[in-house]
Amino acid sequence: MSDVSIGRGSAADLFQLLRDGAPHTRAEIAKSTGLARSTVASRVDALMDMQLIVPVESGASTGGRPPSQFALNPQAKVVVAADLGATHATVAIADLAGSILAQHTDPIAIADGPEPVLGWLIDSARALLRDLKRTRADVAAMGIGLPGPVEFSTGRPVNPPIMPGWDNFDVRGWIRDHFDVRVLVDNDVNISALGERAVAWPDVDDLVFVKVATGIGCGIVSDGHLRRGARGSAGDIGHTRVSRGSAAACSCGNTGCLEALASGSAIARELGVANGSAVIDLVKSGDLAAIQAVRQAGRDIGEILATSVSLLNPSVIAIGGSMARVGEHLIAGVREVVYSRSMPLATEQLIITQSAAGAQAAVLGAATLAAEHALSPTGISEAFALA
């Protein structure tokens, strides 16, 4: 068994210096850590035995033999990523860099309950692993996004309004009974924020991702960290009161909520069409009533986000979810209100834009969540305990 115990100078601890994917030499590592070269050499050998790092092209020589360099091997393990939405579900296999290797999507209703939905997830993940000629032993962790509040420390949904049968369900425990791997469960908007940041804004430490679909919510990255709140409900802006909506009844039992006025289903009701997809079709066909309704929904969202801008001072607000496909009409409404109601200092360099990750944001975020754990000292020790 290789030395992967956590602690100063352990292989798992030293590996954190190599996670950036850039080549490093033993001498550079010794200088950075202050460890003896013999200690560094043994730890590097342990990581190479586990195939977590691999040799890369030698660095420039300063005389004598060119120094050997090593870098992260993202193929050493894989992670399972799942985006479980209200009416669809996607499962993917990704490498340790978060790159998707294979994925599968089916029309699955979250209201079917936890066991049927999670059973589909397990079956689909196993099928993808077989296609990739990978086994359960290759899986370092699993990340799952759910369309409702999640207590991240336990992985249990908390009073999710559109998920009957899921409240306080032990998602992590059920998965591990059927697929023994470390499982991380979070709200789908939170993981979408991680996915959006990974794809488009890796150097931005303050970002808000807004999902506008059947519901409305946002994921908050502040000072480089995802902010979940005490019980996982941070960013639940869909149930914040909007000034013009005093009579609009919301599924949460209150009236005047943003979700009751500006979600895809709310706009569809206003226009007398079946769903948000029909609204998108009308907007793309140039229907004036639909364009005006979407623009007003953007203003309503902007009203809430203006307060968020003052509170959080983000650099970027990315608008995602299915309704983002209406394009600039929704975003124009958001910008109109945010830029007019927020302080100039907060908006001077603020970018409000359509999500770059699009429909992939959540599954990419789930992969990022799982890979981040897999590459942590704890994750390395778990995944390679039998190496």
C-alpha positions in Angstrom: 0.0 0.0 0.0 1.4 3.4 -1.0 1.8 6.2 1.6 -1.2 8.3 1.0 -2.0 9.3 4.6 -3.0 12.9 5.1 -0.4 15.1 6.8 2.5 17.4 6.1 4.6 15.8 3.4 2.3 12.9 2.7 1.8 11.9 -0.9 -1.8 13.2 -0.8 -0.7 16.4 0.8 2.1 17.0 -1.7 -0.2 16.2 -4.6 -2.0 19.4 -4.0 0.9 21.2 -5.5 0.5 19.2 -8.7 -3.2 19.6 -9.2 -2.9 22.7 -11.4 -1.8 20.4 -14.3 1.4 22.4 -14.9 4.7 20.5 -15.0 6.8 20.5 -11.9 10.2 19.1 -11.1 11.3 17.3 -7.9 13.6 20.3 -7.2 10.8 22.8 -7.5 8.6 20.7 -5.2 11.4 20.5 -2.6 11.9 24.2 -2.8 8.2 25.0 -2.4 7.6 22.6 0.5 10.9 22.8 2.3 11.0 19.0 2.3 14.2 17.0 1.8 14.7 15.9 -1.8 14.7 12.2 -0.6 11.3 12.7 0.9 10.0 14.4 -2.2 11.4 11.7 -4.4 9.6 8.9 -2.4 6.3 10.8 -2.4 6.6 11.5 -6.2 7.3 7.8 -6.7 4.2 6.9 -4.7 2.0 9.2 -6.8 3.5 7.8 -10.0 2.8 4.3 -8.8 -0.9 5.3 -8.4 -0.7 6.9 -11.9 -2.0 10.2 -10.4 1.0 12.0 -11.9 2.9 11.1 -15.1 6.2 12.2 -16.6 6.0 15.0 -19.1 8.5 16.6 -21.5 11.7 17.4 -19.5 12.3 21.0 -18.5 15.1 23.2 -19.8 18.6 22.1 -18.6 20.9 24.5 -16.7 23.8 22.1 -17.3 24.0 18.3 -17.0 20.9 16.1 -17.3 17.6 17.9 -18.0 15.3 17.8 -14.9 12.4 15.4 -15.1 8.9 17.0 -14.9 5.6 15.6 -13.6 2.0 16.7 -14.0 -1.5 15.6 -13.1 -2.8 12.6 -15.0 -6.5 13.4 -15.3 -7.2 9.8 -16.6 -6.1 8.2 -13.4 -9.6 8.0 -12.1 -13.1 9.1 -13.3 -16.1 10.7 -11.5 -19.8 10.2 -12.0 -21.8 13.5 -12.5 -25.6 13.7 -12.4 -28.0 16.5 -13.1 -31.5 15.5 -11.9 -34.0 18.0 -13.1 -37.7 18.4 -12.7 -38.5 16.5 -16.0 -35.2 15.3 -17.3 -32.0 13.7 -15.9 -28.5 13.6 -17.2 -25.6 11.4 -16.0 -22.1 11.7 -17.2 -18.6 10.2 -16.7 -15.8 12.8 -16.4 -12.1 12.7 -15.9 -10.3 14.4 -12.9 -10.0 17.6 -14.9 -13.8 17.7 -15.1 -13.9 17.0 -18.8 -17.0 15.0 -19.9 -16.0 11.6 -21.4 -19.5 10.3 -22.0 -23.1 11.2 -21.0 -26.7 10.1 -21.3 -30.0 12.0 -20.9 -33.5 10.7 -20.4 -36.9 12.3 -19.7 -37.2 11.4 -16.1 -39.7 13.1 -13.7 -38.2 13.9 -10.3 -41.7 13.5 -8.9 -41.5 9.7 -9.5 -39.6 9.6 -6.2 -36.1 8.9 -5.1 -35.7 5.2 -5.6 -36.8 5.1 -9.3 -34.8 8.2 -10.2 -31.7 7.1 -8.3 -32.0 3.6 -9.7 -32.0 5.1 -13.2 -28.9 7.0 -12.2 -27.0 3.9 -11.1 -28.0 1.9 -14.1 -27.1 4.7 -16.5 -23.7 5.3 -14.8 -22.8 1.6 -15.0 -23.8 1.5 -18.7 -21.6 4.5 -19.4 -18.7 3.0 -17.5 -19.0 -0.2 -19.5 -19.0 1.8 -22.8 -15.7 3.5 -21.6 -14.3 0.1 -20.5 -14.0 1.4 -17.0 -15.1 -0.3 -13.7 -16.5 0.8 -10.4 -12.9 0.7 -9.1 -12.0 3.5 -11.5 -14.7 5.9 -9.9 -13.3 8.3 -7.3 -16.5 10.1 -6.4 -20.0 11.0 -7.6 -21.6 14.5 -7.7 -25.4 14.9 -7.9 -27.5 18.0 -8.4 -31.1 18.1 -7.3 -33.8 20.6 -8.2 -34.5 21.7 -4.6 -32.8 22.8 -1.3 -30.2 20.3 -0.1 -28.4 20.2 3.3 -24.9 19.7 1.9 -23.4 18.3 5.0 -25.9 15.4 5.0 -26.8 15.2 1.3 -30.5 15.2 2.2 -33.2 17.3 0.4 -34.9 19.8 2.7 -38.6 20.4 2.0 -38.2 20.4 -1.8 -41.4 21.8 -3.3 -41.4 19.9 -6.5 -39.9 16.6 -5.2 -42.6 14.5 -3.5 -41.1 11.7 -1.4 -37.7 13.2 -1.3 -37.8 15.3 1.9 -35.0 14.2 4.2 -34.3 11.2 2.0 -30.8 9.8 2.5 -29.5 10.2 -1.0 -25.9 9.5 -0.1 -26.7 6.4 1.9 -29.0 4.9 -0.8 -26.4 5.4 -3.5 -23.6 3.9 -1.4 -25.8 0.8 -0.7 -26.0 0.3 -4.5 -22.7 1.9 -5.7 -20.1 2.2 -3.1 -18.4 5.5 -3.7 -18.2 8.9 -2.0 -21.3 10.9 -3.0 -21.7 14.7 -2.9 -25.2 16.1 -3.3 -26.1 19.7 -3.8 -28.8 22.0 -5.2 -28.8 22.0 -9.1 -28.4 25.8 -9.2 -25.3 25.7 -6.9 -23.6 23.1 -9.1 -24.6 25.1 -12.2 -22.7 28.1 -10.7 -19.6 25.8 -10.4 -20.0 24.6 -14.0 -20.4 28.1 -15.3 -17.4 29.3 -13.5 -15.3 26.3 -14.6 -16.3 26.8 -18.3 -16.2 30.6 -18.7 -15.0 32.4 -15.6 -12.2 30.4 -13.9 -10.5 33.6 -12.7 -13.6 35.3 -11.3 -14.1 35.0 -7.6 -17.5 36.6 -7.3 -20.2 35.3 -9.6 -24.0 34.8 -9.5 -25.6 32.2 -11.7 -29.3 32.6 -12.2 -31.4 29.7 -13.4 -34.7 30.7 -15.0 -36.8 27.6 -15.9 -39.8 26.0 -14.3 -38.5 27.7 -11.1 -36.0 30.5 -10.4 -33.0 30.3 -8.2 -29.3 31.4 -8.1 -26.0 29.9 -7.1 -23.6 32.3 -5.4 -19.8 32.1 -5.7 -18.2 34.7 -3.3 -14.5 35.1 -2.7 -14.0 32.0 -4.8 -16.2 29.8 -2.7 -19.8 28.5 -3.2 -22.1 29.9 -0.6 -24.8 27.5 0.5 -26.1 29.0 3.7 -27.0 27.3 6.9 -29.5 24.8 5.5 -28.7 24.9 1.8 -31.3 27.6 0.8 -28.9 30.4 0.0 -29.8 31.9 -3.4 -33.5 30.9 -3.3 -34.6 34.2 -4.9 -37.6 32.6 -6.6 -39.6 33.0 -3.4 -38.6 36.6 -2.8 -41.5 39.1 -3.2 -41.7 41.3 -6.3 -43.4 44.7 -6.0 -45.9 44.2 -8.9 -47.0 40.7 -7.9 -49.1 41.1 -4.8 -52.0 38.9 -6.2 -49.9 36.2 -7.8 -50.2 32.9 -6.0 -47.0 30.8 -5.7 -46.6 27.1 -5.2 -44.8 27.8 -1.9 -48.1 29.1 -0.4 -47.2 32.8 -0.5 -48.2 35.5 -3.0 -46.1 37.8 -5.1 -43.1 35.6 -5.4 -40.7 36.1 -8.3 -41.2 32.5 -9.4 -45.0 33.1 -9.7 -44.4 36.0 -12.1 -41.2 35.4 -14.1 -40.6 31.7 -14.4 -41.1 29.9 -17.7 -44.4 28.3 -16.4 -45.6 31.7 -15.1 -45.0 33.4 -18.5 -46.7 30.5 -20.2 -49.8 30.9 -18.1 -49.8 34.6 -18.8 -49.7 34.0 -22.6 -52.1 31.0 -22.5 -49.6 28.5 -23.9 -48.5 25.1 -22.7 -45.1 25.7 -21.2 -41.8 27.6 -21.3 -40.8 25.9 -24.5 -43.9 27.3 -26.2 -43.0 30.7 -24.9 -39.5 30.4 -26.4 -41.0 29.4 -29.8 -43.3 32.5 -29.7 -40.4 34.8 -28.9 -38.2 33.3 -31.7 -41.1 33.8 -34.1 -41.3 37.5 -33.2 -44.6 37.4 -31.3 -44.8 40.9 -29.7 -46.9 39.8 -26.7 -44.4 37.1 -25.8 -41.4 39.4 -26.2 -43.0 42.0 -23.9 -43.9 39.3 -21.3 -40.3 38.0 -21.4 -38.8 41.5 -21.1 -41.1 42.2 -18.1 -40.0 38.9 -16.5 -36.4 40.1 -16.9 -37.3 43.3 -15.2 -38.8 41.4 -12.3 -35.7 39.2 -12.0 -33.6 42.4 -12.2 -35.5 43.9 -9.3 -34.4 41.1 -7.0 -30.9 41.0 -8.5 -30.4 44.7 -7.9 -30.6 44.0 -4.2 -28.3 41.0 -4.6 -25.7 43.2 -6.4 -25.7 45.6 -3.5 -25.3 42.8 -1.0 -22.8 40.6 -2.8 -21.1 42.9 -5.4 -20.5 40.2 -8.0 -18.3 40.7 -11.1 -20.5 38.5 -13.2 -24.2 37.6 -13.4 -24.8 34.6 -15.7 -28.4 33.9 -16.8 -29.0 30.2 -17.5 -31.8 27.7 -17.4 -34.2 26.8 -20.2 -35.7 30.3 -20.4 -32.2 31.7 -21.2 -32.8 30.4 -24.7 -35.1 33.4 -25.4 -31.8 35.3 -25.6 -31.3 39.0 -25.2 -35.0 39.9 -24.5 -34.8 38.4 -20.9 -31.3 39.7 -20.2 -32.2 43.2 -21.5 -34.9 43.4 -18.9 -32.5 42.3 -16.1 -29.9 44.8 -17.2 -32.5 47.6 -17.4 -33.3 47.3 -13.8 -30.0 46.3 -12.3 -28.0 49.0 -13.9 -30.6 51.7 -13.0 -31.2 50.7 -9.4 -27.8 49.5 -8.2 -25.0 51.9 -7.1 -22.5 52.8 -9.9 -19.6 51.4 -8.0 -21.2 48.0 -8.0 -22.2 48.1 -11.7 -19.3 49.9 -13.3 -17.6 46.7 -14.3 -20.5 44.2 -13.7 -21.1 41.8 -16.6 -24.7 40.5 -17.1 -24.7 37.8 -19.7 -26.2 34.6 -21.0 -24.7 31.4 -19.6 -21.7 30.1 -21.6 -22.2 26.6 -20.3 -25.9 26.5 -21.2 -27.7 23.2 -20.6 -24.4 21.6 -19.6 -23.8 23.9 -16.6 -25.3 21.6 -14.0 -23.7 18.3 -15.1 -20.3 20.1 -15.5 -20.7 21.5 -12.1 -21.5 18.1 -10.7 -18.3 16.8 -12.3 -16.4 19.7 -10.8 -17.8 19.1 -7.4 -16.9 15.4 -7.5 -13.4 16.0 -9.0 -12.6 18.6 -6.4 -13.3 16.1 -3.7 -11.4 13.3 -5.5 -8.3 15.5 -5.8 -8.4 16.7 -2.2 -6.1 15.0 0.4 -9.2 13.1 1.8 -10.3 12.1 -1.7 -6.9 10.8 -2.6 -6.7 8.7 0.5 -10.1 7.3 -0.1 -9.7 6.6 -3.8 -6.3 5.0 -3.5 -6.6 3.3 -0.1 -6.0 0.0 -1.8 -3.3 1.2 -4.2 
